[in-house]
Amino acid sequence: MTINIETIMQLVTYLLFAIGGLAFVSSLIVQTIKEMPLLVKIPTNVVALVISLILCPVAVVILCQYFKIVIEWYYIFASFIAAFIVYLVSTGGWERVAEMWKRTKYNKQIKGN
């Protein structure tokens, strides 16, 4: 079995797209639920980690069902490892976006009005 560079690049692109998409969904969920009465006392980073640890295995199971792939134990194990990567991207990404927003002139105009 030979795999050429084009196939590897395609797979890496799919992987990066999946991580980015899951990080985006994870950030949306966390920003939506973090002010709920039960979760307000828990640090946002912990909520983001738990959401990632739930979201990634669920995504793997859904994809396996969609493509009719038998779910193996190492798929689930790999999804938990990927969950930490998704967590890091989602928390770091949101902080950077918030920091950029604070630096813009648009934000200062809103505060001034």
Biopython code that builds the backbone (N, CA, C, O; Angstrom):
import numpy as np
from Bio.PDB.StructureBuilder import StructureBuilder

atoms = [
    (1, "MET", "N", (0.831, -1.175, 0.000)),
    (1, "MET", "CA", (0.000, 0.000, 0.000)),
    (1, "MET", "C", (0.880, 1.244, 0.000)),
    (1, "MET", "O", (1.701, 1.433, 0.898)),
    (2, "THR", "N", (0.710, 2.061, -0.979)),
    (2, "THR", "CA", (1.486, 3.286, -1.052)),
    (2, "THR", "C", (0.552, 4.494, -0.912)),
    (2, "THR", "O", (-0.544, 4.530, -1.471)),
    (3, "ILE", "N", (1.014, 5.448, -0.170)),
    (3, "ILE", "CA", (0.265, 6.683, 0.008)),
    (3, "ILE", "C", (1.146, 7.812, -0.499)),
    (3, "ILE", "O", (2.286, 7.973, -0.064)),
    (4, "ASN", "N", (0.609, 8.582, -1.413)),
    (4, "ASN", "CA", (1.403, 9.676, -1.945)),
    (4, "ASN", "C", (1.187, 10.952, -1.132)),
    (4, "ASN", "O", (0.330, 11.003, -0.251)),
    (5, "ILE", "N", (1.954, 11.950, -1.433)),
    (5, "ILE", "CA", (1.912, 13.216, -0.703)),
    (5, "ILE", "C", (0.555, 13.886, -0.838)),
    (5, "ILE", "O", (0.080, 14.504, 0.115)),
    (6, "GLU", "N", (-0.068, 13.779, -1.980)),
    (6, "GLU", "CA", (-1.374, 14.404, -2.194)),
    (6, "GLU", "C", (-2.426, 13.836, -1.242)),
    (6, "GLU", "O", (-3.238, 14.579, -0.690)),
    (7, "THR", "N", (-2.406, 12.528, -1.056)),
    (7, "THR", "CA", (-3.342, 11.886, -0.139)),
    (7, "THR", "C", (-3.074, 12.314, 1.302)),
    (7, "THR", "O", (-4.009, 12.563, 2.063)),
    (8, "ILE", "N", (-1.817, 12.398, 1.670)),
    (8, "ILE", "CA", (-1.454, 12.821, 3.022)),
    (8, "ILE", "C", (-1.920, 14.256, 3.271)),
    (8, "ILE", "O", (-2.475, 14.556, 4.328)),
    (9, "MET", "N", (-1.695, 15.135, 2.303)),
    (9, "MET", "CA", (-2.128, 16.527, 2.451)),
    (9, "MET", "C", (-3.651, 16.632, 2.564)),
    (9, "MET", "O", (-4.172, 17.455, 3.316)),
    (10, "GLN", "N", (-4.345, 15.799, 1.817)),
    (10, "GLN", "CA", (-5.801, 15.799, 1.878)),
    (10, "GLN", "C", (-6.279, 15.348, 3.264)),
    (10, "GLN", "O", (-7.196, 15.943, 3.830)),
    (11, "LEU", "N", (-5.663, 14.308, 3.801)),
    (11, "LEU", "CA", (-6.038, 13.820, 5.127)),
    (11, "LEU", "C", (-5.717, 14.835, 6.226)),
    (11, "LEU", "O", (-6.498, 15.015, 7.160)),
    (12, "VAL", "N", (-4.567, 15.493, 6.107)),
    (12, "VAL", "CA", (-4.203, 16.525, 7.085)),
    (12, "VAL", "C", (-5.186, 17.689, 7.018)),
    (12, "VAL", "O", (-5.558, 18.250, 8.049)),
    (13, "THR", "N", (-5.605, 18.051, 5.816)),
    (13, "THR", "CA", (-6.590, 19.119, 5.661)),
    (13, "THR", "C", (-7.913, 18.734, 6.311)),
    (13, "THR", "O", (-8.524, 19.553, 6.998)),
    (14, "TYR", "N", (-8.358, 17.511, 6.107)),
    (14, "TYR", "CA", (-9.585, 17.032, 6.749)),
    (14, "TYR", "C", (-9.460, 17.082, 8.272)),
    (14, "TYR", "O", (-10.389, 17.490, 8.968)),
    (15, "LEU", "N", (-8.307, 16.663, 8.776)),
    (15, "LEU", "CA", (-8.076, 16.663, 10.215)),
    (15, "LEU", "C", (-8.126, 18.080, 10.782)),
    (15, "LEU", "O", (-8.764, 18.315, 11.808)),
    (16, "LEU", "N", (-7.460, 19.020, 10.124)),
    (16, "LEU", "CA", (-7.478, 20.404, 10.588)),
    (16, "LEU", "C", (-8.872, 21.010, 10.507)),
    (16, "LEU", "O", (-9.268, 21.780, 11.382)),
    (17, "PHE", "N", (-9.614, 20.667, 9.462)),
    (17, "PHE", "CA", (-10.984, 21.136, 9.328)),
    (17, "PHE", "C", (-11.851, 20.585, 10.460)),
    (17, "PHE", "O", (-12.665, 21.311, 11.030)),
    (18, "ALA", "N", (-11.677, 19.318, 10.780)),
    (18, "ALA", "CA", (-12.455, 18.702, 11.862)),
    (18, "ALA", "C", (-12.129, 19.344, 13.206)),
    (18, "ALA", "O", (-13.035, 19.639, 13.986)),
    (19, "ILE", "N", (-10.855, 19.562, 13.483)),
    (19, "ILE", "CA", (-10.462, 20.187, 14.747)),
    (19, "ILE", "C", (-11.013, 21.607, 14.828)),
    (19, "ILE", "O", (-11.537, 22.015, 15.865)),
    (20, "GLY", "N", (-10.896, 22.350, 13.748)),
    (20, "GLY", "CA", (-11.419, 23.711, 13.737)),
    (20, "GLY", "C", (-12.925, 23.752, 13.909)),
    (20, "GLY", "O", (-13.450, 24.576, 14.657)),
    (21, "GLY", "N", (-13.617, 22.866, 13.219)),
    (21, "GLY", "CA", (-15.079, 22.821, 13.341)),
    (21, "GLY", "C", (-15.527, 22.431, 14.735)),
    (21, "GLY", "O", (-16.446, 23.034, 15.289)),
    (22, "LEU", "N", (-14.880, 21.424, 15.302)),
    (22, "LEU", "CA", (-15.237, 21.003, 16.664)),
    (22, "LEU", "C", (-14.886, 22.080, 17.687)),
    (22, "LEU", "O", (-15.621, 22.275, 18.656)),
    (23, "ALA", "N", (-13.775, 22.779, 17.481)),
    (23, "ALA", "CA", (-13.410, 23.862, 18.393)),
    (23, "ALA", "C", (-14.428, 24.990, 18.317)),
    (23, "ALA", "O", (-14.784, 25.581, 19.337)),
    (24, "PHE", "N", (-14.896, 25.289, 17.108)),
    (24, "PHE", "CA", (-15.908, 26.340, 16.941)),
    (24, "PHE", "C", (-17.208, 25.954, 17.640)),
    (24, "PHE", "O", (-17.789, 26.757, 18.370)),
    (25, "VAL", "N", (-17.658, 24.732, 17.416)),
    (25, "VAL", "CA", (-18.899, 24.266, 18.053)),
    (25, "VAL", "C", (-18.732, 24.231, 19.576)),
    (25, "VAL", "O", (-19.640, 24.613, 20.315)),
    (26, "SER", "N", (-17.579, 23.775, 20.030)),
    (26, "SER", "CA", (-17.308, 23.732, 21.464)),
    (26, "SER", "C", (-17.346, 25.137, 22.065)),
    (26, "SER", "O", (-17.924, 25.338, 23.133)),
    (27, "SER", "N", (-16.738, 26.102, 21.392)),
    (27, "SER", "CA", (-16.758, 27.482, 21.882)),
    (27, "SER", "C", (-18.170, 28.035, 21.934)),
    (27, "SER", "O", (-18.543, 28.711, 22.893)),
    (28, "LEU", "N", (-18.955, 27.749, 20.905)),
    (28, "LEU", "CA", (-20.343, 28.215, 20.894)),
    (28, "LEU", "C", (-21.140, 27.639, 22.064)),
    (28, "LEU", "O", (-21.876, 28.356, 22.741)),
    (29, "ILE", "N", (-20.984, 26.355, 22.286)),
    (29, "ILE", "CA", (-21.710, 25.712, 23.384)),
    (29, "ILE", "C", (-21.275, 26.290, 24.725)),
    (29, "ILE", "O", (-22.113, 26.601, 25.571)),
    (30, "VAL", "N", (-19.965, 26.435, 24.921)),
    (30, "VAL", "CA", (-19.459, 26.955, 26.194)),
    (30, "VAL", "C", (-19.943, 28.376, 26.425)),
    (30, "VAL", "O", (-20.389, 28.706, 27.524)),
    (31, "GLN", "N", (-19.862, 29.221, 25.409)),
    (31, "GLN", "CA", (-20.296, 30.610, 25.578)),
    (31, "GLN", "C", (-21.800, 30.698, 25.831)),
    (31, "GLN", "O", (-22.275, 31.642, 26.464)),
    (32, "THR", "N", (-22.540, 29.718, 25.337)),
    (32, "THR", "CA", (-23.982, 29.713, 25.539)),
    (32, "THR", "C", (-24.363, 29.250, 26.946)),
    (32, "THR", "O", (-25.261, 29.822, 27.563)),
    (33, "ILE", "N", (-23.693, 28.227, 27.450)),
    (33, "ILE", "CA", (-24.121, 27.627, 28.716)),
    (33, "ILE", "C", (-23.332, 28.071, 29.935)),
    (33, "ILE", "O", (-23.699, 27.714, 31.055)),
    (34, "LYS", "N", (-22.267, 28.834, 29.763)),
    (34, "LYS", "CA", (-21.412, 29.134, 30.921)),
    (34, "LYS", "C", (-22.083, 30.006, 31.977)),
    (34, "LYS", "O", (-21.632, 30.027, 33.122)),
    (35, "GLU", "N", (-23.137, 30.718, 31.629)),
    (35, "GLU", "CA", (-23.828, 31.566, 32.601)),
    (35, "GLU", "C", (-25.043, 30.886, 33.221)),
    (35, "GLU", "O", (-25.821, 31.532, 33.922)),
    (36, "MET", "N", (-25.212, 29.605, 32.974)),
    (36, "MET", "CA", (-26.328, 28.880, 33.589)),
    (36, "MET", "C", (-26.095, 28.796, 35.102)),
    (36, "MET", "O", (-24.948, 28.743, 35.547)),
    (37, "PRO", "N", (-27.166, 28.783, 35.889)),
    (37, "PRO", "CA", (-27.024, 28.819, 37.354)),
    (37, "PRO", "C", (-26.115, 27.724, 37.929)),
    (37, "PRO", "O", (-25.364, 27.978, 38.871)),
    (38, "LEU", "N", (-26.178, 26.529, 37.379)),
    (38, "LEU", "CA", (-25.344, 25.437, 37.923)),
    (38, "LEU", "C", (-23.881, 25.569, 37.501)),
    (38, "LEU", "O", (-22.992, 25.082, 38.200)),
    (39, "LEU", "N", (-23.622, 26.217, 36.375)),
    (39, "LEU", "CA", (-22.265, 26.276, 35.822)),
    (39, "LEU", "C", (-21.549, 27.583, 36.109)),
    (39, "LEU", "O", (-20.361, 27.706, 35.809)),
    (40, "VAL", "N", (-22.236, 28.558, 36.680)),
    (40, "VAL", "CA", (-21.632, 29.875, 36.882)),
    (40, "VAL", "C", (-20.476, 29.826, 37.888)),
    (40, "VAL", "O", (-19.576, 30.664, 37.833)),
    (41, "LYS", "N", (-20.494, 28.867, 38.790)),
    (41, "LYS", "CA", (-19.439, 28.751, 39.804)),
    (41, "LYS", "C", (-18.229, 27.966, 39.305)),
    (41, "LYS", "O", (-17.165, 28.002, 39.923)),
    (42, "ILE", "N", (-18.389, 27.262, 38.197)),
    (42, "ILE", "CA", (-17.312, 26.444, 37.645)),
    (42, "ILE", "C", (-16.500, 27.289, 36.668)),
    (42, "ILE", "O", (-17.085, 28.018, 35.867)),
    (43, "PRO", "N", (-15.161, 27.211, 36.712)),
    (43, "PRO", "CA", (-14.348, 27.984, 35.757)),
    (43, "PRO", "C", (-14.688, 27.612, 34.303)),
    (43, "PRO", "O", (-14.981, 26.457, 33.991)),
    (44, "THR", "N", (-14.641, 28.608, 33.444)),
    (44, "THR", "CA", (-15.004, 28.409, 32.039)),
    (44, "THR", "C", (-14.093, 27.389, 31.366)),
    (44, "THR", "O", (-14.549, 26.632, 30.509)),
    (45, "ASN", "N", (-12.822, 27.355, 31.735)),
    (45, "ASN", "CA", (-11.903, 26.384, 31.127)),
    (45, "ASN", "C", (-12.303, 24.946, 31.449)),
    (45, "ASN", "O", (-12.142, 24.057, 30.614)),
    (46, "VAL", "N", (-12.818, 24.715, 32.646)),
    (46, "VAL", "CA", (-13.262, 23.371, 33.015)),
    (46, "VAL", "C", (-14.498, 22.992, 32.208)),
    (46, "VAL", "O", (-14.619, 21.859, 31.742)),
    (47, "VAL", "N", (-15.412, 23.940, 32.045)),
    (47, "VAL", "CA", (-16.610, 23.678, 31.237)),
    (47, "VAL", "C", (-16.204, 23.372, 29.800)),
    (47, "VAL", "O", (-16.759, 22.464, 29.181)),
    (48, "ALA", "N", (-15.233, 24.124, 29.257)),
    (48, "ALA", "CA", (-14.768, 23.898, 27.888)),
    (48, "ALA", "C", (-14.129, 22.517, 27.731)),
    (48, "ALA", "O", (-14.335, 21.845, 26.720)),
    (49, "LEU", "N", (-13.358, 22.101, 28.726)),
    (49, "LEU", "CA", (-12.734, 20.781, 28.663)),
    (49, "LEU", "C", (-13.788, 19.672, 28.684)),
    (49, "LEU", "O", (-13.701, 18.718, 27.912)),
    (50, "VAL", "N", (-14.768, 19.795, 29.555)),
    (50, "VAL", "CA", (-15.821, 18.774, 29.643)),
    (50, "VAL", "C", (-16.628, 18.721, 28.347)),
    (50, "VAL", "O", (-16.955, 17.637, 27.863)),
    (51, "ILE", "N", (-16.949, 19.883, 27.787)),
    (51, "ILE", "CA", (-17.686, 19.919, 26.518)),
    (51, "ILE", "C", (-16.872, 19.251, 25.417)),
    (51, "ILE", "O", (-17.422, 18.501, 24.610)),
    (52, "SER", "N", (-15.577, 19.513, 25.374)),
    (52, "SER", "CA", (-14.721, 18.879, 24.360)),
    (52, "SER", "C", (-14.658, 17.367, 24.554)),
    (52, "SER", "O", (-14.683, 16.606, 23.587)),
    (53, "LEU", "N", (-14.576, 16.942, 25.809)),
    (53, "LEU", "CA", (-14.512, 15.507, 26.094)),
    (53, "LEU", "C", (-15.820, 14.794, 25.761)),
    (53, "LEU", "O", (-15.826, 13.583, 25.540)),
    (54, "ILE", "N", (-16.914, 15.527, 25.725)),
    (54, "ILE", "CA", (-18.196, 14.940, 25.322)),
    (54, "ILE", "C", (-18.378, 15.029, 23.820)),
    (54, "ILE", "O", (-18.817, 14.071, 23.183)),
    (55, "LEU", "N", (-18.040, 16.182, 23.253)),
    (55, "LEU", "CA", (-18.299, 16.459, 21.845)),
    (55, "LEU", "C", (-17.479, 15.582, 20.899)),
    (55, "LEU", "O", (-18.011, 15.095, 19.902)),
    (56, "CYS", "N", (-16.215, 15.377, 21.188)),
    (56, "CYS", "CA", (-15.347, 14.620, 20.266)),
    (56, "CYS", "C", (-15.755, 13.149, 20.127)),
    (56, "CYS", "O", (-15.884, 12.676, 18.997)),
    (57, "PRO", "N", (-15.964, 12.405, 21.215)),
    (57, "PRO", "CA", (-16.418, 11.026, 21.028)),
    (57, "PRO", "C", (-17.780, 10.928, 20.343)),
    (57, "PRO", "O", (-18.019, 10.016, 19.551)),
    (58, "VAL", "N", (-18.672, 11.874, 20.651)),
    (58, "VAL", "CA", (-19.975, 11.872, 19.989)),
    (58, "VAL", "C", (-19.807, 12.099, 18.487)),
    (58, "VAL", "O", (-20.485, 11.456, 17.685)),
    (59, "ALA", "N", (-18.916, 13.002, 18.105)),
    (59, "ALA", "CA", (-18.661, 13.265, 16.690)),
    (59, "ALA", "C", (-18.088, 12.026, 15.995)),
    (59, "ALA", "O", (-18.450, 11.729, 14.856)),
    (60, "VAL", "N", (-17.201, 11.311, 16.676)),
    (60, "VAL", "CA", (-16.626, 10.096, 16.094)),
    (60, "VAL", "C", (-17.704, 9.028, 15.898)),
    (60, "VAL", "O", (-17.750, 8.370, 14.859)),
    (61, "VAL", "N", (-18.555, 8.861, 16.883)),
    (61, "VAL", "CA", (-19.628, 7.873, 16.773)),
    (61, "VAL", "C", (-20.580, 8.247, 15.638)),
    (61, "VAL", "O", (-20.992, 7.381, 14.867)),
    (62, "ILE", "N", (-20.932, 9.525, 15.531)),
    (62, "ILE", "CA", (-21.816, 9.965, 14.451)),
    (62, "ILE", "C", (-21.184, 9.727, 13.091)),
    (62, "ILE", "O", (-21.849, 9.246, 12.173)),
    (63, "LEU", "N", (-19.905, 10.058, 12.951)),
    (63, "LEU", "CA", (-19.219, 9.832, 11.671)),
    (63, "LEU", "C", (-19.131, 8.344, 11.332)),
    (63, "LEU", "O", (-19.324, 7.949, 10.183)),
    (64, "CYS", "N", (-18.841, 7.535, 12.330)),
    (64, "CYS", "CA", (-18.779, 6.082, 12.076)),
    (64, "CYS", "C", (-20.140, 5.539, 11.648)),
    (64, "CYS", "O", (-20.221, 4.694, 10.756)),
    (65, "GLN", "N", (-21.190, 6.014, 12.271)),
    (65, "GLN", "CA", (-22.527, 5.577, 11.878)),
    (65, "GLN", "C", (-22.870, 6.054, 10.469)),
    (65, "GLN", "O", (-23.453, 5.309, 9.682)),
    (66, "TYR", "N", (-22.506, 7.299, 10.154)),
    (66, "TYR", "CA", (-22.819, 7.870, 8.851)),
    (66, "TYR", "C", (-22.092, 7.124, 7.733)),
    (66, "TYR", "O", (-22.689, 6.822, 6.699)),
    (67, "PHE", "N", (-20.810, 6.828, 7.936)),
    (67, "PHE", "CA", (-20.018, 6.136, 6.918)),
    (67, "PHE", "C", (-20.066, 4.620, 7.051)),
    (67, "PHE", "O", (-19.367, 3.910, 6.328)),
    (68, "LYS", "N", (-20.887, 4.120, 7.975)),
    (68, "LYS", "CA", (-21.066, 2.682, 8.200)),
    (68, "LYS", "C", (-19.733, 1.982, 8.503)),
    (68, "LYS", "O", (-19.409, 0.939, 7.934)),
    (69, "ILE", "N", (-18.982, 2.591, 9.414)),
    (69, "ILE", "CA", (-17.706, 2.049, 9.857)),
    (69, "ILE", "C", (-17.922, 1.417, 11.227)),
    (69, "ILE", "O", (-18.606, 1.989, 12.076)),
    (70, "VAL", "N", (-17.353, 0.262, 11.438)),
    (70, "VAL", "CA", (-17.447, -0.393, 12.743)),
    (70, "VAL", "C", (-16.617, 0.414, 13.740)),
    (70, "VAL", "O", (-15.458, 0.737, 13.483)),
    (71, "ILE", "N", (-17.223, 0.730, 14.871)),
    (71, "ILE", "CA", (-16.546, 1.530, 15.887)),
    (71, "ILE", "C", (-15.577, 0.644, 16.650)),
    (71, "ILE", "O", (-15.974, -0.343, 17.268)),
    (72, "GLU", "N", (-14.320, 1.002, 16.600)),
    (72, "GLU", "CA", (-13.271, 0.283, 17.330)),
    (72, "GLU", "C", (-12.928, 1.073, 18.595)),
    (72, "GLU", "O", (-13.181, 2.275, 18.667)),
    (73, "TRP", "N", (-12.361, 0.407, 19.576)),
    (73, "TRP", "CA", (-12.040, 1.054, 20.840)),
    (73, "TRP", "C", (-11.028, 2.166, 20.657)),
    (73, "TRP", "O", (-11.098, 3.183, 21.347)),
    (74, "TYR", "N", (-10.087, 1.993, 19.740)),
    (74, "TYR", "CA", (-9.051, 3.009, 19.564)),
    (74, "TYR", "C", (-9.584, 4.257, 18.874)),
    (74, "TYR", "O", (-8.944, 5.305, 18.965)),
    (75, "TYR", "N", (-10.714, 4.199, 18.194)),
    (75, "TYR", "CA", (-11.348, 5.405, 17.662)),
    (75, "TYR", "C", (-11.800, 6.297, 18.819)),
    (75, "TYR", "O", (-11.593, 7.511, 18.811)),
    (76, "ILE", "N", (-12.412, 5.671, 19.795)),
    (76, "ILE", "CA", (-12.890, 6.418, 20.957)),
    (76, "ILE", "C", (-11.716, 6.967, 21.763)),
    (76, "ILE", "O", (-11.748, 8.110, 22.217)),
    (77, "PHE", "N", (-10.689, 6.152, 21.937)),
    (77, "PHE", "CA", (-9.482, 6.594, 22.648)),
    (77, "PHE", "C", (-8.853, 7.781, 21.931)),
    (77, "PHE", "O", (-8.488, 8.766, 22.573)),
    (78, "ALA", "N", (-8.723, 7.703, 20.625)),
    (78, "ALA", "CA", (-8.159, 8.804, 19.840)),
    (78, "ALA", "C", (-9.030, 10.050, 19.927)),
    (78, "ALA", "O", (-8.518, 11.169, 19.892)),
    (79, "SER", "N", (-10.339, 9.864, 20.040)),
    (79, "SER", "CA", (-11.221, 11.028, 20.144)),
    (79, "SER", "C", (-11.010, 11.756, 21.473)),
    (79, "SER", "O", (-11.162, 12.976, 21.536)),
    (80, "PHE", "N", (-10.664, 11.026, 22.531)),
    (80, "PHE", "CA", (-10.376, 11.691, 23.794)),
    (80, "PHE", "C", (-9.066, 12.479, 23.709)),
    (80, "PHE", "O", (-8.957, 13.561, 24.286)),
    (81, "ILE", "N", (-8.087, 11.951, 23.003)),
    (81, "ILE", "CA", (-6.844, 12.705, 22.788)),
    (81, "ILE", "C", (-7.131, 13.940, 21.943)),
    (81, "ILE", "O", (-6.627, 15.026, 22.230)),
    (82, "ALA", "N", (-7.942, 13.770, 20.902)),
    (82, "ALA", "CA", (-8.311, 14.906, 20.053)),
    (82, "ALA", "C", (-9.113, 15.939, 20.835)),
    (82, "ALA", "O", (-9.064, 17.127, 20.519)),
    (83, "ALA", "N", (-9.846, 15.503, 21.847)),
    (83, "ALA", "CA", (-10.638, 16.427, 22.655)),
    (83, "ALA", "C", (-9.747, 17.445, 23.360)),
    (83, "ALA", "O", (-10.136, 18.603, 23.507)),
    (84, "PHE", "N", (-8.564, 17.033, 23.796)),
    (84, "PHE", "CA", (-7.648, 17.976, 24.436)),
    (84, "PHE", "C", (-7.136, 19.005, 23.429)),
    (84, "PHE", "O", (-6.964, 20.176, 23.770)),
    (85, "ILE", "N", (-6.896, 18.578, 22.205)),
    (85, "ILE", "CA", (-6.470, 19.510, 21.156)),
    (85, "ILE", "C", (-7.600, 20.485, 20.841)),
    (85, "ILE", "O", (-7.367, 21.685, 20.696)),
    (86, "VAL", "N", (-8.819, 19.971, 20.737)),
    (86, "VAL", "CA", (-9.985, 20.823, 20.485)),
    (86, "VAL", "C", (-10.159, 21.813, 21.632)),
    (86, "VAL", "O", (-10.455, 22.986, 21.405)),
    (87, "TYR", "N", (-9.976, 21.347, 22.851)),
    (87, "TYR", "CA", (-10.077, 22.228, 24.015)),
    (87, "TYR", "C", (-9.053, 23.361, 23.942)),
    (87, "TYR", "O", (-9.393, 24.522, 24.165)),
    (88, "LEU", "N", (-7.810, 23.025, 23.632)),
    (88, "LEU", "CA", (-6.765, 24.046, 23.554)),
    (88, "LEU", "C", (-7.055, 25.059, 22.451)),
    (88, "LEU", "O", (-6.851, 26.259, 22.639)),
    (89, "VAL", "N", (-7.523, 24.586, 21.316)),
    (89, "VAL", "CA", (-7.841, 25.499, 20.206)),
    (89, "VAL", "C", (-9.035, 26.367, 20.556)),
    (89, "VAL", "O", (-9.027, 27.569, 20.291)),
    (90, "SER", "N", (-10.055, 25.775, 21.146)),
    (90, "SER", "CA", (-11.267, 26.548, 21.434)),
    (90, "SER", "C", (-11.046, 27.591, 22.525)),
    (90, "SER", "O", (-11.563, 28.703, 22.416)),
    (91, "THR", "N", (-10.301, 27.266, 23.560)),
    (91, "THR", "CA", (-10.090, 28.249, 24.626)),
    (91, "THR", "C", (-9.084, 29.306, 24.207)),
    (91, "THR", "O", (-9.302, 30.492, 24.454)),
    (92, "GLY", "N", (-8.008, 28.912, 23.591)),
    (92, "GLY", "CA", (-7.016, 29.883, 23.136)),
    (92, "GLY", "C", (-7.561, 30.764, 22.038)),
    (92, "GLY", "O", (-7.270, 31.959, 21.998)),
    (93, "GLY", "N", (-8.342, 30.195, 21.149)),
    (93, "GLY", "CA", (-8.908, 30.959, 20.049)),
    (93, "GLY", "C", (-9.882, 32.011, 20.534)),
    (93, "GLY", "O", (-9.865, 33.139, 20.040)),
    (94, "TRP", "N", (-10.734, 31.669, 21.493)),
    (94, "TRP", "CA", (-11.714, 32.622, 21.987)),
    (94, "TRP", "C", (-11.033, 33.773, 22.716)),
    (94, "TRP", "O", (-11.448, 34.923, 22.575)),
    (95, "GLU", "N", (-10.004, 33.482, 23.485)),
    (95, "GLU", "CA", (-9.290, 34.536, 24.199)),
    (95, "GLU", "C", (-8.613, 35.492, 23.226)),
    (95, "GLU", "O", (-8.582, 36.700, 23.462)),
    (96, "ARG", "N", (-8.073, 34.962, 22.142)),
    (96, "ARG", "CA", (-7.433, 35.827, 21.145)),
    (96, "ARG", "C", (-8.444, 36.712, 20.437)),
    (96, "ARG", "O", (-8.172, 37.886, 20.185)),
    (97, "VAL", "N", (-9.609, 36.161, 20.114)),
    (97, "VAL", "CA", (-10.649, 36.965, 19.473)),
    (97, "VAL", "C", (-11.127, 38.063, 20.429)),
    (97, "VAL", "O", (-11.313, 39.206, 20.012)),
    (98, "ALA", "N", (-11.325, 37.728, 21.693)),
    (98, "ALA", "CA", (-11.746, 38.730, 22.675)),
    (98, "ALA", "C", (-10.682, 39.810, 22.842)),
    (98, "ALA", "O", (-11.013, 40.987, 22.980)),
    (99, "GLU", "N", (-9.419, 39.424, 22.831)),
    (99, "GLU", "CA", (-8.329, 40.391, 22.941)),
    (99, "GLU", "C", (-8.293, 41.316, 21.728)),
    (99, "GLU", "O", (-8.090, 42.521, 21.880)),
    (100, "MET", "N", (-8.488, 40.774, 20.528)),
    (100, "MET", "CA", (-8.527, 41.610, 19.327)),
    (100, "MET", "C", (-9.706, 42.578, 19.386)),
    (100, "MET", "O", (-9.578, 43.736, 18.989)),
    (101, "TRP", "N", (-10.842, 42.114, 19.876)),
    (101, "TRP", "CA", (-12.020, 42.968, 19.983)),
    (101, "TRP", "C", (-11.749, 44.145, 20.929)),
    (101, "TRP", "O", (-12.163, 45.272, 20.657)),
    (102, "LYS", "N", (-11.056, 43.880, 22.034)),
    (102, "LYS", "CA", (-10.755, 44.933, 22.997)),
    (102, "LYS", "C", (-9.812, 45.980, 22.412)),
    (102, "LYS", "O", (-9.852, 47.141, 22.821)),
    (103, "ARG", "N", (-8.976, 45.591, 21.475)),
    (103, "ARG", "CA", (-8.006, 46.513, 20.878)),
    (103, "ARG", "C", (-8.588, 47.376, 19.766)),
    (103, "ARG", "O", (-7.969, 48.369, 19.383)),
    (104, "THR", "N", (-9.741, 47.032, 19.244)),
    (104, "THR", "CA", (-10.290, 47.757, 18.102)),
    (104, "THR", "C", (-10.853, 49.103, 18.510)),
    (104, "THR", "O", (-11.241, 49.316, 19.658)),
    (105, "LYS", "N", (-10.888, 50.005, 17.540)),
    (105, "LYS", "CA", (-11.478, 51.322, 17.759)),
    (105, "LYS", "C", (-12.990, 51.202, 17.871)),
    (105, "LYS", "O", (-13.628, 52.006, 18.550)),
    (106, "TYR", "N", (-13.569, 50.204, 17.208)),
    (106, "TYR", "CA", (-15.015, 50.012, 17.222)),
    (106, "TYR", "C", (-15.506, 49.789, 18.649)),
    (106, "TYR", "O", (-16.543, 50.326, 19.039)),
    (107, "ASN", "N", (-14.774, 49.009, 19.422)),
    (107, "ASN", "CA", (-15.136, 48.740, 20.802)),
    (107, "ASN", "C", (-15.093, 50.034, 21.625)),
    (107, "ASN", "O", (-15.954, 50.245, 22.479)),
    (108, "LYS", "N", (-14.120, 50.889, 21.382)),
    (108, "LYS", "CA", (-14.001, 52.151, 22.120)),
    (108, "LYS", "C", (-15.142, 53.092, 21.751)),
    (108, "LYS", "O", (-15.607, 53.864, 22.589)),
    (109, "GLN", "N", (-15.597, 53.032, 20.495)),
    (109, "GLN", "CA", (-16.711, 53.878, 20.081)),
    (109, "GLN", "C", (-17.991, 53.475, 20.796)),
    (109, "GLN", "O", (-18.789, 54.334, 21.171)),
    (110, "ILE", "N", (-18.193, 52.181, 20.986)),
    (110, "ILE", "CA", (-19.393, 51.696, 21.665)),
    (110, "ILE", "C", (-19.378, 52.135, 23.121)),
    (110, "ILE", "O", (-20.407, 52.560, 23.646)),
    (111, "LYS", "N", (-18.241, 52.039, 23.774)),
    (111, "LYS", "CA", (-18.142, 52.448, 25.176)),
    (111, "LYS", "C", (-18.365, 53.950, 25.326)),
    (111, "LYS", "O", (-18.930, 54.398, 26.324)),
    (112, "GLY", "N", (-17.926, 54.722, 24.349)),
    (112, "GLY", "CA", (-18.049, 56.176, 24.413)),
    (112, "GLY", "C", (-19.484, 56.641, 24.270)),
    (112, "GLY", "O", (-19.835, 57.705, 24.779)),
    (113, "ASN", "N", (-20.334, 55.862, 23.583)),
    (113, "ASN", "CA", (-21.734, 56.266, 23.367)),
    (113, "ASN", "C", (-22.613, 55.965, 24.527)),
    (113, "ASN", "O", (-23.810, 56.249, 24.485)),
]
sb = StructureBuilder()
sb.init_structure("model")
sb.init_model(0)
sb.init_chain("A")
sb.init_seg("    ")
for serial, (resi, resn, name, xyz) in enumerate(atoms, 1):
    if name == "N":
        sb.init_residue(resn, " ", resi, " ")
    sb.init_atom(name, np.array(xyz, "f"), 0.0, 1.0, " ", f" {name:<3s}", serial, name[0])
structure = sb.get_structure()
